[in-house]
Amino acid sequence: MPQPLSGRSTSVWMDTAPHTTYPQLGESLAVDVCVVGGGILGLLCADRLKRAGRTVALLEAGRVAAGVTGYTTAKITVLHGLIYDEVRSRFGEEGARHYAGANGAGLALIADRVAEDGIDCDFRRRPALTYAEDPSELESLQKEVDAARAAGLDAELVRDVDLPWDVAGAVRLGDQAEFHPRRFLLAVADAIHGDGSHVLERTRVTGVDDGDRCRVRTDTGAEVTAGAVVLATHYPTLDRGLFFARLSAERSYAIGVRARGRTPHGMFLSTESPSHSVRATPYDGGDLLIVGGESHKTGTSEPVERYAALEAWARERFDVESVEYRWSAQDAMPADGIPYVGKISPVARRVWTASGFKKWGITNGAAAAIMLSDAILERENPWAGTFDSNRFKPLASAPKLVKEQLSVGAHFFGDRLASPDVRSLDELAAGEGGIVKVDGDKVAAFRDDDGVVHAVLPICTHLYCQVSFNAAERSWDCPCHGSRFAPDGTVIQGPAVSPLERKDL
């Protein structure tokens, strides 16, 4: 039997905000801009375009603000671990300044939007700290402070850190923020819908034709024509820019716990590997402590074990009363360290995208929304060149690209040759899934809680790697490029757009 896990299998953001009921695309329509994806990037981009006088259609395959943005730790900060020393070494001091400036503008966009419309989303200012427990890492912290200050940030090295265990020191950046991302984005979605613009849910995009008027095809049979298209889907659903080769997918985990005693004041991230994150959010008359971390490449580790390790880490450091929630999210990691923002390919005309937010999608997503809306509105943007989606940085990206493609090749061939997970369907208990042999063929099979077996072919419809079962989320995950599928084969997360083929048993 699968190991039981603590807490409800959802995020606190999903559990404490209303559900949405926007319509599905029923009839074809024409707008100025079509935005594909209803996370923070898509919604803020569509919002800025509508405020500039453009008509917008936002298409979401599921429900808005219910994808990665609905399962984040929701830190609005320009301090992203030890990022500035890394960016400076790869993109120079100007590149580091652009990274800081863009993310600072993303933070300001969210703060201004909250204040302007009085959005009730638990927005509150907090310092952000990247801390090290090992004194040998103090030199790295100092280098990060120096690089961050050169990039224009008022960072400092501190020893007094508001955590209930000893640390050697931390990089501290004040006046950052945290919020309830779903409450914020639902207010933004309401502002977009109407007056010639549309928010449309349960509408999966299956293709885009670029041209003077772009044609966006969907699984409903209806189409959207637009003067420009923005793909805000993490992994772009179109492979024209070979983003699948320049990105890698990682999953991270979080738990929401009630803890006795004083709650730390701030947002914390450790330098250890795997790193751990801590912040608090208002909850049920007090604070809920959000503990995150235990990341790994998608499809290469057992999530149940990751949740167990995360809970053990939290209990070692806090007086945990109960685990209320557990959730996970998937992030696209760029080969050279910063997001890709711009045209979908060097020859694209009117199709734009952004991806590779490296687990910092709140400010990076808001920054990308600014850059993409500026491009569509033909406004100058000071950071667009650094983030250009078609940039070529061989020295910065080559090691990561080689490593990822070797990993993809190993899974493509090795997983096909590997033995099945279980010998027969009869060995699958309720709630279990695995690769089994049926009539000599491999089948991805899952037995639900009612005992019914759901079977699909185990080959990802993106680039044909073999999927593996994620017991914690009950999904089939592709270790090559991060596509995820429900037990019945339905696409949960791209770059795949077609479901796994069902197998008749």
Sequence and secondary structure as in RCSB ss.txt:
>XXXX:A:sequence
MPQPLSGRSTSVWMDTAPHTTYPQLGESLAVDVCVVGGGILGLLCADRLKRAGRTVALLEAGRVAAGVTGYTTAK
ITVLHGLIYDEVRSRFGEEGARHYAGANGAGLALIADRVAEDGIDCDFRRRPALTYAEDPSELESLQKEVDAARA
AGLDAELVRDVDLPWDVAGAVRLGDQAEFHPRRFLLAVADAIHGDGSHVLERTRVTGVDDGDRCRVRTDTGAEVT
AGAVVLATHYPTLDRGLFFARLSAERSYAIGVRARGRTPHGMFLSTESPSHSVRATPYDGGDLLIVGGESHKTGT
SEPVERYAALEAWARERFDVESVEYRWSAQDAMPADGIPYVGKISPVARRVWTASGFKKWGITNGAAAAIMLSDA
ILERENPWAGTFDSNRFKPLASAPKLVKEQLSVGAHFFGDRLASPDVRSLDELAAGEGGIVKVDGDKVAAFRDDD
GVVHAVLPICTHLYCQVSFNAAERSWDCPCHGSRFAPDGTVIQGPAVSPLERKDL
>XXXX:A:secstr
     SSBSS HHHHTS         S EEEEEEEE  SHHHHHHHHHHHHTT  EEEE SS TT SGGGGS  E
E S  SS HHHHHHHHHHHHHHHHHHHHHHHHHHHHHHHHHHT  S  EEEEEEEEESSGGGHHHHHHHHHHHHH
TT   EEES  SSSS  SEEEEEEEEEE  HHHHHHHHHHHHSBTTBEEE S  EEEEE SSSEEEEETTS EEE
EEEEEE SSS SS TT HHHHEEEEEEEEEEEEEES   SSEEEESSSS EEEEEEEETTEEEEEEEEEEEETTS
S HHHHHHHHHHHHHHHSEEEEEEEEEEEEEEEETTSS EEEESSTT SSEEEEE  TT HHHHHHHHHHHHHHH
HTT   TTHHHHBTT   HHHHHHHHHHHHHHHHHHHHHHHHS  SSS GGG  TT EEEEEETTEEEEEEE TT
S EEEE SB TTT  B EEETTTTEEE TTT  EE TTS EEESS  S   B   
